């Protein structure tokens, strides 16, 4: 049996693992049981009553969190020269095309989001083997293949994230930092859940939101009362 650290024992002593907590209380518990010395991420795990193996039950969406993620997002824009100034003005960290395509082919992926244009996608498609496994492949559904380059960059920098259900029927996403004020984390959680609820597939039967857990980097998960989030 794995040994439980002193800090983890302290964390478990501060809440009841078998209890389901109202959202505001759960957020405060996560803040109280986070002992990392670094700026920990605030995460949400939502178990859905869907079968993601079926195309008509796949849940994928985009949400702009009202208070952002707290993460510095490095954005690469692959575009034609006429869009470069627009991308730079919006705050893109890297802007170009052929030189970055060549770098990526050699294994460079030191970015968090890649935004591009429809006309450039044929060049990007060849990078699928490098970008796909890292979740960096631009996708029109995620808003990262667009002619509105400036808006796309600004949205990502402001806290726009895309998410999708995994093969186990769970959506996992970072929705802030533990050092955010509790009220901001509550609002980010509500916005995330509101978006997920709107995406309920018509083919999904029975209970859609099965469980919600909040946690931070390396902390235990705290179960949240679904009704307290979806009201």
Secondary structure, DSSP 8 states (H G I E B T S, - for coil): -----HHHHHHHHTS-TT--B-HHHHHHHHHHT---SS--EEEEEEEES--TTSGGG--EEEEE-TT--S----EEEE--GGGHHHHHHHT-SEEESHHHHHHHHTT----SEEEE-GGGHHHHHTTHHHHGGGT----GGGT-B-S-HHHHHHHHHHTEEEEE--TTSEEEEEEEETTS-HHHHHHHHHHHHHHHHHT--TT--S-SEEEEEEEETT---EEE-HHHHH-
